[in-house]
Amino acid sequence: MPIPTTCLAELTTHIRNLGIGEGDRLCVHSRLISFGRIPGGAATAYGALRDIVGASGTIAVPTYTFNLNSDSVFDPEKTPSHACGELSEYVRELPGSVRTRAAIHSYASTGPASRELLLAKEDRSFGDGSVFEVMVRHGFKLLLLGCNYTEGATFIHHVETNANVAYREWIDLDRQVRFEDGQVRKVKYKYFAKKSSAPPINDLSEMEKFVENSGTGRFATIPAHPTRRSHAVPLDELEKVAAEAFAVQSNIIVRDEANR
């Protein structure tokens, strides 16, 4: 069976159908393989996004590094992202791209609001002062391009943190970060981790339904893969709806055999 192709015009229309427009500030998680073959790959996808949001828009992508440990040095200028996809690495390597300094959940971005993201604290993934809190404060939208909530909505874990869910707990991780002055400093990285006794989590399918039923955000079917969709939602609205979901059902993203 031949692999379908999504051309630039089709991809642009798809993104515009999600309500993305000029000046938007985007947090983009992507799964480009959902679109089949995109001539030009990540460069084409980025070009479509940049043309839509224009010079006044900002594009941020995850550049996570779960593969690092206490002996590794996280250098925002040089350390590759781990398992974040082709688009994320493309943006990270663009001239002028900047990257936040959180040793696990960093973001690379281009555009005017990139300087706002650099205000995020380097010692935490979620909660007050994190890059997610900064994104909410500065009007970013979440764009799940070719992926569902389970695959891309890391932001929900920020809401989990604010909700202080019972199946997670704060731990400190030893990390090393290279700062702008070139010096490597040890950081006590605060992480809201799953308790060892907790069942499997991170199934966001029910949260996705909850958000969709609330009328928050938009979604669009992918022509090359009709069983898959992309999603877009302002982060401040997603934060409110997800907080409501956790208030109604605190274990909404917990899935074990007893809950199936």
Secondary structure, DSSP 8 states (H G I E B T S, - for coil): ----B--HHHHHHHHHTTT--TT-EEEEEE-GGGG-B-TTHHHHHHHHHHHHH-TT-EEEEE---TT--TTSEE-TTT---SS--HHHHHHHTSTT-EE---SSS-EEEESTTHHHHTTS-TTBSSSTTSHHHHHHHTTEEEEEES--HHHH-THHHHHHHHHT-TTEEEEEEEEEEE-TTS-EEEEEEEEEEE-TTS--B---HHHHHHHHHTT-SEEEEETTEEEEEEEEEEHHHHHHHHHHHHHH-TTTTB--GGG-
